[in-house]
Amino acid sequence: MMIKKEDLFIIAILGLALIILLSSNLNVAKGGDVTVSATVAAGISCNFSTDTASFGTLTTSLVTTAYGSTTVNVNSNAVAVLKAQDDGGAGNPGLWYAGGSDLIGSADSVYGNTASLTAGIEGYGLQATSTNFGTAMTIATRYDNASTTADVGGFELSNVNVASSTGAVTDARIILYYQAAISGANQAGSYVDVITYTCSNTL
């Protein structure tokens, strides 16, 4: 999806739905909604490679990386900032199963800023890297983890910086990975999260 420059103020917003299923003897149905809208600050363009990602079936024996990482290409004639905001559920960030009122907390069950995910222990979050395809952007500390690790940064219900630059940006490329783990206490069901990404020139 290409988000093009508009002539007024503000931001670019991408809704990203993450859909998971928990392994169980119960019948589990897939489900999830994707919400996409966009307004872009003058002088900035953001190109998101996808607006969906899926964990498939999660089990207590594995930490799972979602299928469908998100690549964001950014160009800006000034400072560029990528932010993320989480919908979560029940007043907290995470993957939400409305049918069972169950939440897989982000980054962990007590909603910490970061977590090292472990099989059998509830948690969910984001990893981000900035490649040298063009201008490199600086990844925020909580999300600056290689996808080969199980270290993630937690989402929040308010905007949190994911990456930023100190000046103009040409073809910056940010790659976002999502990881999750469940405990035996998590219910079987279809869990959904909607993440709103904002691409702006305001820190």
Secondary structure, 3 states (H helix, E strand, C coil): CEECCCCCCCCEEEEEEEEEEECCCCCCCCCCCCCCCCCCCCCEEEEECCCEEEEEEECCCCCEECECCEEEEEEECCCCEEEEEECCECCECEEEECCCCEEEECCECCCCCEEECCCCCCEEEEEEEEECCCCCCEECHHHCCCCCCCEEECCCCCCEEEEECCCCEEEEEEEEEEEEECCCCCCCCEEEEEEEEEEECCC
